């Protein structure tokens, strides 16, 4: 077995993938995801190698090589050569790391909640939110999420806490609650976000027509709805009505299936 670190250019990658005779079917979604990371300069060497058998057959690494071709950018990767063909059956038997796994490795608590919340928040702020989880994984990378949390740890902690408190009292969707908290806090300050969330969680002294009561009741009725875009649209509508002193007796979703416009006033 021979190992080396090689700067693999798109042309070299084309040659390497030409030796692919035993690999599984190419997953274009994964290729696009890797290519996007490469183009953004987010790709990092992890020690995972491109692997070749003794006869030159590519055993592992086709998605990374196709990503280099698609990105058109050279990448330094570890390359292992002269492996037995029998090693192919044990390759890729593990699970891919999720953003939450990376956050846990960084010693960050509540990693799953924070990863889900921040992915939704970044997507909304960038205007690219979609209910298609596969597309969201491509658009918002693990590095995007971990970098944001690393730079905004205090805000994310507060958002997770507020979202959990509201969810405990009236259910709904935690990432959507947390995203609304961050949107409000970024524009109006955390004090306003805290007050809005505490009154919704408490639910007392809210009169009929108060948007906070309307959104509270909607969240209780619609916890089984897993579309975060639906929840965030309703929560945002409630905040905007509250700020504009508008009365709402019952929250209703619009007919549009995709709701990207969740600007707050």
Phi and psi restraints in degrees (value plus and minus 20) as a CYANA .aco file:
   2 UNK   PHI    -140.6  -100.6
   2 UNK   PSI     116.9   156.9
   3 UNK   PHI    -144.6  -104.6
   3 UNK   PSI     127.8   167.8
   4 UNK   PHI    -181.7  -141.7
   4 UNK   PSI     138.6   178.6
   5 UNK   PHI    -120.3   -80.3
   5 UNK   PSI     103.8   143.8
   6 UNK   PHI    -142.5  -102.5
   6 UNK   PSI     123.6   163.6
   7 UNK   PHI    -109.3   -69.3
   7 UNK   PSI      82.1   122.1
   8 UNK   PHI    -111.7   -71.7
   8 UNK   PSI      95.8   135.8
   9 UNK   PHI    -105.7   -65.7
   9 UNK   PSI     145.0   185.0
  10 UNK   PHI     -75.3   -35.3
  10 UNK   PSI     -58.4   -18.4
  11 UNK   PHI     -86.6   -46.6
  11 UNK   PSI     -62.1   -22.1
  12 UNK   PHI     -83.9   -43.9
  12 UNK   PSI     -58.8   -18.8
  13 UNK   PHI     -82.7   -42.7
  13 UNK   PSI     -58.4   -18.4
  14 UNK   PHI     -81.6   -41.6
  14 UNK   PSI     -61.6   -21.6
  15 UNK   PHI     -84.9   -44.9
  15 UNK   PSI     -62.2   -22.2
  16 UNK   PHI     -85.4   -45.4
  16 UNK   PSI     -63.5   -23.5
  17 UNK   PHI     -89.0   -49.0
  17 UNK   PSI     -38.6     1.4
  18 UNK   PHI     -87.5   -47.5
  18 UNK   PSI     -36.0     4.0
  19 UNK   PHI    -114.3   -74.3
  19 UNK   PSI     -12.2    27.8
  20 UNK   PHI     -98.7   -58.7
  20 UNK   PSI      86.7   126.7
  21 UNK   PHI    -141.1  -101.1
  21 UNK   PSI     -37.6     2.4
  22 UNK   PHI    -137.0   -97.0
  22 UNK   PSI     -25.4    14.6
  23 UNK   PHI     -91.4   -51.4
  23 UNK   PSI     141.3   181.3
  24 UNK   PHI     -89.4   -49.4
  24 UNK   PSI     150.1   190.1
  25 UNK   PHI     -80.3   -40.3
  25 UNK   PSI     122.4   162.4
  26 UNK   PHI     -89.9   -49.9
  26 UNK   PSI     114.0   154.0
  27 UNK   PHI    -120.6   -80.6
  27 UNK   PSI      83.9   123.9
  28 UNK   PHI     -82.6   -42.6
  28 UNK   PSI     -51.8   -11.8
  29 UNK   PHI     -82.1   -42.1
  29 UNK   PSI     -63.3   -23.3
  30 UNK   PHI     -86.7   -46.7
  30 UNK   PSI     -58.7   -18.7
  31 UNK   PHI     -80.7   -40.7
  31 UNK   PSI     -66.9   -26.9
  32 UNK   PHI     -82.0   -42.0
  32 UNK   PSI     -58.7   -18.7
  33 UNK   PHI     -83.6   -43.6
  33 UNK   PSI     -66.8   -26.8
  34 UNK   PHI     -84.9   -44.9
  34 UNK   PSI     -61.6   -21.6
  35 UNK   PHI     -82.6   -42.6
  35 UNK   PSI     -58.8   -18.8
  36 UNK   PHI     -84.1   -44.1
  36 UNK   PSI     -60.8   -20.8
  37 UNK   PHI     -83.4   -43.4
  37 UNK   PSI     -61.3   -21.3
  38 UNK   PHI     -83.6   -43.6
  38 UNK   PSI     -66.6   -26.6
  39 UNK   PHI     -84.4   -44.4
  39 UNK   PSI     -51.0   -11.0
  40 UNK   PHI    -102.4   -62.4
  40 UNK   PSI     -25.6    14.4
  41 UNK   PHI      56.7    96.7
  41 UNK   PSI       1.1    41.1
  42 UNK   PHI    -116.6   -76.6
  42 UNK   PSI     -26.4    13.6
  43 UNK   PHI     -90.8   -50.8
  43 UNK   PSI     112.4   152.4
  44 UNK   PHI    -146.9  -106.9
  44 UNK   PSI     120.0   160.0
  45 UNK   PHI     -89.8   -49.8
  45 UNK   PSI     108.3   148.3
  46 UNK   PHI    -133.9   -93.9
  46 UNK   PSI     -21.3    18.7
  47 UNK   PHI      74.9   114.9
  47 UNK   PSI     -30.7     9.3
  48 UNK   PHI     -91.9   -51.9
  48 UNK   PSI     107.3   147.3
  49 UNK   PHI    -120.8   -80.8
  49 UNK   PSI     137.2   177.2
  50 UNK   PHI    -103.5   -63.5
  50 UNK   PSI     107.6   147.6
  51 UNK   PHI    -139.4   -99.4
  51 UNK   PSI     116.7   156.7
  52 UNK   PHI    -146.1  -106.1
  52 UNK   PSI     125.2   165.2
  53 UNK   PHI    -100.1   -60.1
  53 UNK   PSI     153.1   193.1
  54 UNK   PHI     -80.6   -40.6
  54 UNK   PSI     -50.2   -10.2
  55 UNK   PHI    -109.1   -69.1
  55 UNK   PSI     -12.8    27.2
  56 UNK   PHI      72.1   112.1
  56 UNK   PSI     -21.0    19.0
  57 UNK   PHI     -88.8   -48.8
  57 UNK   PSI     113.3   153.3
  58 UNK   PHI     -91.1   -51.1
  58 UNK   PSI     102.9   142.9
  59 UNK   PHI    -120.2   -80.2
  59 UNK   PSI     -54.8   -14.8
  60 UNK   PHI    -174.6  -134.6
  60 UNK   PSI     117.5   157.5
  61 UNK   PHI     101.3   141.3
  61 UNK   PSI     -13.4    26.6
  62 UNK   PHI     -81.5   -41.5
  62 UNK   PSI     -54.9   -14.9
  63 UNK   PHI     -89.1   -49.1
  63 UNK   PSI     -59.2   -19.2
  64 UNK   PHI     -86.9   -46.9
  64 UNK   PSI     -59.8   -19.8
  65 UNK   PHI     -87.6   -47.6
  65 UNK   PSI     -63.2   -23.2
  66 UNK   PHI     -84.2   -44.2
  66 UNK   PSI     -52.8   -12.8
  67 UNK   PHI     -86.5   -46.5
  67 UNK   PSI     -58.8   -18.8
  68 UNK   PHI     -81.8   -41.8
  68 UNK   PSI     -62.6   -22.6
  69 UNK   PHI     -82.4   -42.4
  69 UNK   PSI     -66.3   -26.3
  70 UNK   PHI     -87.4   -47.4
  70 UNK   PSI     -59.0   -19.0
  71 UNK   PHI     -94.6   -54.6
  71 UNK   PSI     -48.5    -8.5
  72 UNK   PHI      50.9    90.9
  72 UNK   PSI       7.5    47.5
  73 UNK   PHI    -149.9  -109.9
  73 UNK   PSI     111.8   151.8
  74 UNK   PHI     -87.2   -47.2
  74 UNK   PSI     128.2   168.2
  75 UNK   PHI    -157.7  -117.7
  75 UNK   PSI     118.2   158.2
  76 UNK   PHI    -104.1   -64.1
  76 UNK   PSI     105.0   145.0
  77 UNK   PHI    -156.6  -116.6
  77 UNK   PSI     131.8   171.8
  78 UNK   PHI     -95.2   -55.2
  78 UNK   PSI     114.7   154.7
  79 UNK   PHI    -142.8  -102.8
  79 UNK   PSI     109.0   149.0
  80 UNK   PHI    -135.2   -95.2
  80 UNK   PSI     108.2   148.2
  81 UNK   PHI    -141.2  -101.2
  81 UNK   PSI     144.7   184.7
  82 UNK   PHI      49.2    89.2
  82 UNK   PSI      13.7    53.7
  83 UNK   PHI    -103.4   -63.4
  83 UNK   PSI     135.1   175.1
  84 UNK   PHI     -91.9   -51.9
  84 UNK   PSI     124.5   164.5
  85 UNK   PHI     -79.6   -39.6
  85 UNK   PSI     -45.2    -5.2
  86 UNK   PHI     -86.0   -46.0
  86 UNK   PSI     -39.8     0.2
  87 UNK   PHI     -90.0   -50.0
  87 UNK   PSI     -36.4     3.6
  88 UNK   PHI     -78.6   -38.6
  88 UNK   PSI     -55.0   -15.0
  89 UNK   PHI     -88.9   -48.9
  89 UNK   PSI     -36.7     3.3
  90 UNK   PHI    -126.1   -86.1
  90 UNK   PSI     -18.6    21.4
  91 UNK   PHI     -97.9   -57.9
  91 UNK   PSI     130.4   170.4
  92 UNK   PHI      36.6    76.6
  92 UNK   PSI      13.7    53.7
  93 UNK   PHI    -106.3   -66.3
  93 UNK   PSI     -27.8    12.2
  94 UNK   PHI    -110.3   -70.3
  94 UNK   PSI    -198.7  -158.7
  95 UNK   PHI    -121.6   -81.6
  95 UNK   PSI     124.3   164.3
  96 UNK   PHI     -85.4   -45.4
  96 UNK   PSI     126.1   166.1
  97 UNK   PHI     -95.9   -55.9
  97 UNK   PSI     115.8   155.8
  98 UNK   PHI    -115.3   -75.3
  98 UNK   PSI     146.9   186.9
  99 UNK   PHI     -74.2   -34.2
  99 UNK   PSI     -59.5   -19.5
 100 UNK   PHI     -81.9   -41.9
 100 UNK   PSI     -56.5   -16.5
 101 UNK   PHI     -83.4   -43.4
 101 UNK   PSI     -61.8   -21.8
 102 UNK   PHI     -84.9   -44.9
 102 UNK   PSI     -60.0   -20.0
 103 UNK   PHI     -86.4   -46.4
 103 UNK   PSI     -60.8   -20.8
 104 UNK   PHI     -81.6   -41.6
 104 UNK   PSI     -61.5   -21.5
 105 UNK   PHI     -83.7   -43.7
 105 UNK   PSI     -46.0    -6.0
 106 UNK   PHI    -105.0   -65.0
 106 UNK   PSI     -19.4    20.6
 107 UNK   PHI      61.2   101.2
 107 UNK   PSI       0.9    40.9
 108 UNK   PHI    -114.1   -74.1
 108 UNK   PSI     108.4   148.4
 109 UNK   PHI     -99.3   -59.3
 109 UNK   PSI     144.8   184.8
 110 UNK   PHI      30.6    70.6
 110 UNK   PSI      23.3    63.3
 111 UNK   PHI     -82.1   -42.1
 111 UNK   PSI     -61.7   -21.7
 112 UNK   PHI     -84.6   -44.6
 112 UNK   PSI     -65.4   -25.4
 113 UNK   PHI     -83.1   -43.1
 113 UNK   PSI     -62.5   -22.5
 114 UNK   PHI     -87.6   -47.6
 114 UNK   PSI     -60.1   -20.1
 115 UNK   PHI     -83.4   -43.4
 115 UNK   PSI     -64.9   -24.9
 116 UNK   PHI     -85.6   -45.6
 116 UNK   PSI     -62.6   -22.6
 117 UNK   PHI     -84.1   -44.1
 117 UNK   PSI     -69.2   -29.2
 118 UNK   PHI     -89.3   -49.3
 118 UNK   PSI     -55.4   -15.4
 119 UNK   PHI     -80.0   -40.0
 119 UNK   PSI     -64.6   -24.6
 120 UNK   PHI     -85.4   -45.4
 120 UNK   PSI     -63.2   -23.2
 121 UNK   PHI     -82.5   -42.5
 121 UNK   PSI     -67.5   -27.5
 122 UNK   PHI     -81.7   -41.7
 122 UNK   PSI     -62.5   -22.5
 123 UNK   PHI     -83.0   -43.0
 123 UNK   PSI     -61.7   -21.7
 124 UNK   PHI     -86.1   -46.1
 124 UNK   PSI     -65.8   -25.8
 125 UNK   PHI     -82.6   -42.6
 125 UNK   PSI     -54.3   -14.3
 126 UNK   PHI    -105.2   -65.2
 126 UNK   PSI     -27.6    12.4
 127 UNK   PHI      52.6    92.6
 127 UNK   PSI       9.1    49.1
 128 UNK   PHI    -141.8  -101.8
 128 UNK   PSI      -2.5    37.5
 129 UNK   PHI     -85.4   -45.4
 129 UNK   PSI     119.0   159.0
 130 UNK   PHI    -165.2  -125.2
 130 UNK   PSI     130.4   170.4
 131 UNK   PHI     -97.8   -57.8
 131 UNK   PSI     -21.6    18.4
 132 UNK   PHI    -102.6   -62.6
 132 UNK   PSI      86.1   126.1
 133 UNK   PHI     -83.1   -43.1
 133 UNK   PSI     -52.2   -12.2
 134 UNK   PHI     -86.1   -46.1
 134 UNK   PSI     -64.5   -24.5
 135 UNK   PHI     -84.3   -44.3
 135 UNK   PSI     -58.4   -18.4
 136 UNK   PHI     -83.0   -43.0
 136 UNK   PSI     -56.8   -16.8
 137 UNK   PHI     -85.1   -45.1
 137 UNK   PSI     -56.4   -16.4
 138 UNK   PHI     -90.0   -50.0
 138 UNK   PSI     -62.6   -22.6
 139 UNK   PHI     -95.0   -55.0
 139 UNK   PSI     -60.5   -20.5
 140 UNK   PHI    -134.3   -94.3
 140 UNK   PSI      87.0   127.0
 141 UNK   PHI    -103.5   -63.5
 141 UNK   PSI     148.0   188.0
 142 UNK   PHI     -79.5   -39.5
 142 UNK   PSI     -58.9   -18.9
 143 UNK   PHI     -86.2   -46.2
 143 UNK   PSI     -59.9   -19.9
 144 UNK   PHI     -74.9   -34.9
 144 UNK   PSI     -65.1   -25.1
 145 UNK   PHI     -89.7   -49.7
 145 UNK   PSI     -69.7   -29.7
 146 UNK   PHI     -85.6   -45.6
 146 UNK   PSI     -57.5   -17.5
 147 UNK   PHI     -83.6   -43.6
 147 UNK   PSI     -63.5   -23.5
 148 UNK   PHI     -84.1   -44.1
 148 UNK   PSI     -65.1   -25.1
 149 UNK   PHI     -84.8   -44.8
 149 UNK   PSI     -58.4   -18.4
 150 UNK   PHI     -82.2   -42.2
 150 UNK   PSI     -56.0   -16.0
 151 UNK   PHI    -108.1   -68.1
 151 UNK   PSI     -38.5     1.5
 152 UNK   PHI    -151.1  -111.1
 152 UNK   PSI      22.1    62.1
 153 UNK   PHI     -79.0   -39.0
 153 UNK   PSI     -63.4   -23.4
 154 UNK   PHI     -85.5   -45.5
 154 UNK   PSI     -63.9   -23.9
 155 UNK   PHI     -84.4   -44.4
 155 UNK   PSI     -63.4   -23.4
 156 UNK   PHI     -84.9   -44.9
 156 UNK   PSI     -60.7   -20.7
 157 UNK   PHI     -79.1   -39.1
 157 UNK   PSI     -64.9   -24.9
 158 UNK   PHI     -84.4   -44.4
 158 UNK   PSI     -59.5   -19.5
 159 UNK   PHI     -85.9   -45.9
 159 UNK   PSI     -62.4   -22.4
 160 UNK   PHI     -83.2   -43.2
 160 UNK   PSI     -62.9   -22.9
 161 UNK   PHI     -83.8   -43.8
 161 UNK   PSI     -66.1   -26.1
 162 UNK   PHI     -84.7   -44.7
 162 UNK   PSI     -62.1   -22.1
 163 UNK   PHI     -84.4   -44.4
 163 UNK   PSI     -61.0   -21.0
 164 UNK   PHI     -85.8   -45.8
 164 UNK   PSI     -58.5   -18.5
 165 UNK   PHI     -85.2   -45.2
 165 UNK   PSI     -65.7   -25.7
 166 UNK   PHI     -85.0   -45.0
 166 UNK   PSI     -62.7   -22.7
 167 UNK   PHI     -80.9   -40.9
 167 UNK   PSI     -58.9   -18.9
 168 UNK   PHI     -80.8   -40.8
 168 UNK   PSI     -56.4   -16.4
 169 UNK   PHI    -112.0   -72.0
 169 UNK   PSI     -52.0   -12.0
 170 UNK   PHI    -161.5  -121.5
 170 UNK   PSI      -5.8    34.2
 171 UNK   PHI      42.2    82.2
 171 UNK   PSI    -160.8  -120.8
 172 UNK   PHI      77.2   117.2
 172 UNK   PSI    -156.9  -116.9
 173 UNK   PHI    -156.2  -116.2
 173 UNK   PSI      97.3   137.3
 174 UNK   PHI     -83.3   -43.3
 174 UNK   PSI     -66.7   -26.7
 175 UNK   PHI     -79.4   -39.4
 175 UNK   PSI     -57.2   -17.2
 176 UNK   PHI     -88.6   -48.6
 176 UNK   PSI     -61.6   -21.6
 177 UNK   PHI     -80.1   -40.1
 177 UNK   PSI     -67.1   -27.1
 178 UNK   PHI     -83.2   -43.2
 178 UNK   PSI     -57.3   -17.3
 179 UNK   PHI     -85.7   -45.7
 179 UNK   PSI     -62.6   -22.6
 180 UNK   PHI     -81.0   -41.0
 180 UNK   PSI     -62.9   -22.9
 181 UNK   PHI     -74.8   -34.8
 181 UNK   PSI     -66.1   -26.1
 182 UNK   PHI     -88.0   -48.0
 182 UNK   PSI     -57.9   -17.9
 183 UNK   PHI     -82.6   -42.6
 183 UNK   PSI     -63.9   -23.9
 184 UNK   PHI     -86.4   -46.4
 184 UNK   PSI     -66.6   -26.6
 185 UNK   PHI     -81.5   -41.5
 185 UNK   PSI     -60.0   -20.0
 186 UNK   PHI     -86.3   -46.3
 186 UNK   PSI     -52.7   -12.7
 187 UNK   PHI    -115.1   -75.1
 187 UNK   PSI     -56.2   -16.2
 188 UNK   PHI    -140.7  -100.7
 188 UNK   PSI     -25.9    14.1
 189 UNK   PHI      79.3   119.3
 189 UNK   PSI     134.6   174.6
 190 UNK   PHI     -89.1   -49.1
 190 UNK   PSI     -47.7    -7.7
 191 UNK   PHI     -81.7   -41.7
 191 UNK   PSI     -63.6   -23.6
 192 UNK   PHI     -86.5   -46.5
 192 UNK   PSI     -60.7   -20.7
 193 UNK   PHI     -82.5   -42.5
 193 UNK   PSI     -63.7   -23.7
 194 UNK   PHI     -81.4   -41.4
 194 UNK   PSI     -65.4   -25.4
 195 UNK   PHI     -83.1   -43.1
 195 UNK   PSI     -64.8   -24.8
 196 UNK   PHI     -79.9   -39.9
 196 UNK   PSI     -65.2   -25.2
 197 UNK   PHI     -90.4   -50.4
 197 UNK   PSI     -58.6   -18.6
 198 UNK   PHI     -85.0   -45.0
 198 UNK   PSI     -59.8   -19.8
 199 UNK   PHI     -89.0   -49.0
 199 UNK   PSI     -54.2   -14.2
 200 UNK   PHI     -88.0   -48.0
 200 UNK   PSI     -64.9   -24.9
 201 UNK   PHI     -83.1   -43.1
 201 UNK   PSI     -61.4   -21.4
 202 UNK   PHI     -90.7   -50.7
 202 UNK   PSI     -68.8   -28.8
 203 UNK   PHI      57.7    97.7
 203 UNK   PSI     -28.2    11.8
 204 UNK   PHI    -107.0   -67.0
 204 UNK   PSI     137.3   177.3
 205 UNK   PHI      41.0    81.0
 205 UNK   PSI       6.9    46.9
 206 UNK   PHI    -126.8   -86.8
 206 UNK   PSI      99.0   139.0
 207 UNK   PHI    -103.1   -63.1
 207 UNK   PSI     139.2   179.2
 208 UNK   PHI     -76.7   -36.7
 208 UNK   PSI     114.5   154.5
 209 UNK   PHI      77.9   117.9
 209 UNK   PSI     -33.6     6.4
 210 UNK   PHI     -93.6   -53.6
 210 UNK   PSI     103.7   143.7
 211 UNK   PHI     -77.1   -37.1
 211 UNK   PSI     -49.3    -9.3
 212 UNK   PHI     -87.3   -47.3
 212 UNK   PSI     -56.9   -16.9
 213 UNK   PHI     -90.8   -50.8
 213 UNK   PSI     -59.2   -19.2
 214 UNK   PHI     -83.2   -43.2
 214 UNK   PSI     -63.1   -23.1
 215 UNK   PHI     -92.6   -52.6
 215 UNK   PSI     -53.6   -13.6
 216 UNK   PHI     -80.9   -40.9
 216 UNK   PSI     -67.5   -27.5
 217 UNK   PHI     -85.0   -45.0
 217 UNK   PSI     -58.1   -18.1
 218 UNK   PHI     -84.5   -44.5
 218 UNK   PSI     -62.6   -22.6
 219 UNK   PHI     -82.4   -42.4
 219 UNK   PSI     -61.2   -21.2
 220 UNK   PHI     -80.8   -40.8
 220 UNK   PSI     -61.7   -21.7
 221 UNK   PHI     -95.7   -55.7
 221 UNK   PSI     -42.8    -2.8
 222 UNK   PHI    -139.2   -99.2
 222 UNK   PSI       5.3    45.3
 223 UNK   PHI     -80.7   -40.7
 223 UNK   PSI     -52.1   -12.1
 224 UNK   PHI     -91.0   -51.0
 224 UNK   PSI     -35.6     4.4
 225 UNK   PHI     -94.0   -54.0
 225 UNK   PSI      96.1   136.1
 226 UNK   PHI    -114.1   -74.1
 226 UNK   PSI     -18.5    21.5
 227 UNK   PHI    -100.4   -60.4
 227 UNK   PSI      85.8   125.8
 228 UNK   PHI     -83.0   -43.0
 228 UNK   PSI     -50.1   -10.1
 229 UNK   PHI     -83.0   -43.0
 229 UNK   PSI     -57.4   -17.4
 230 UNK   PHI     -82.0   -42.0
 230 UNK   PSI     -70.0   -30.0
 231 UNK   PHI     -81.3   -41.3
 231 UNK   PSI     -66.9   -26.9
 232 UNK   PHI     -84.7   -44.7
 232 UNK   PSI     -56.8   -16.8
 233 UNK   PHI     -81.5   -41.5
 233 UNK   PSI     -66.0   -26.0
 234 UNK   PHI     -85.4   -45.4
 234 UNK   PSI     -65.0   -25.0
 235 UNK   PHI     -82.8   -42.8
 235 UNK   PSI     -60.4   -20.4
 236 UNK   PHI     -86.4   -46.4
 236 UNK   PSI     -60.7   -20.7
 237 UNK   PHI     -79.2   -39.2
 237 UNK   PSI     -60.9   -20.9
 238 UNK   PHI     -84.8   -44.8
 238 UNK   PSI     -64.7   -24.7
 239 UNK   PHI     -81.1   -41.1
 239 UNK   PSI     -67.0   -27.0
 240 UNK   PHI     -81.9   -41.9
 240 UNK   PSI     -61.1   -21.1
 241 UNK   PHI     -85.1   -45.1
 241 UNK   PSI     -60.5   -20.5
 242 UNK   PHI     -80.6   -40.6
 242 UNK   PSI     -66.1   -26.1
 243 UNK   PHI     -87.6   -47.6
 243 UNK   PSI     -49.9    -9.9
 244 UNK   PHI    -113.4   -73.4
 244 UNK   PSI     -11.0    29.0
 245 UNK   PHI      35.1    75.1
 245 UNK   PSI      18.4    58.4
 246 UNK   PHI    -118.3   -78.3
 246 UNK   PSI     119.8   159.8
 247 UNK   PHI    -108.7   -68.7
 247 UNK   PSI     119.6   159.6
 248 UNK   PHI    -157.8  -117.8
 248 UNK   PSI     102.3   142.3
 249 UNK   PHI    -111.1   -71.1
 249 UNK   PSI     -51.9   -11.9
 250 UNK   PHI    -167.5  -127.5
 250 UNK   PSI     108.1   148.1
 251 UNK   PHI     -99.2   -59.2
 251 UNK   PSI     117.6   157.6
 252 UNK   PHI    -155.9  -115.9
 252 UNK   PSI     120.7   160.7
 253 UNK   PHI     -95.1   -55.1
 253 UNK   PSI     125.5   165.5
 254 UNK   PHI     -92.0   -52.0
 254 UNK   PSI     151.3   191.3
 255 UNK   PHI     -95.3   -55.3
 255 UNK   PSI     -42.6    -2.6
 256 UNK   PHI     -79.5   -39.5
 256 UNK   PSI     113.9   153.9
 257 UNK   PHI     -96.9   -56.9
 257 UNK   PSI     -47.4    -7.4
 258 UNK   PHI    -138.5   -98.5
 258 UNK   PSI     106.3   146.3
 259 UNK   PHI    -142.5  -102.5
 259 UNK   PSI      74.9   114.9
 260 UNK   PHI    -114.7   -74.7
 260 UNK   PSI     -43.0    -3.0
 261 UNK   PHI    -103.4   -63.4
 261 UNK   PSI      75.8   115.8
 262 UNK   PHI    -146.6  -106.6
 262 UNK   PSI      24.9    64.9
 263 UNK   PHI     -88.9   -48.9
 263 UNK   PSI     122.0   162.0
 264 UNK   PHI    -126.2   -86.2
 264 UNK   PSI     130.8   170.8
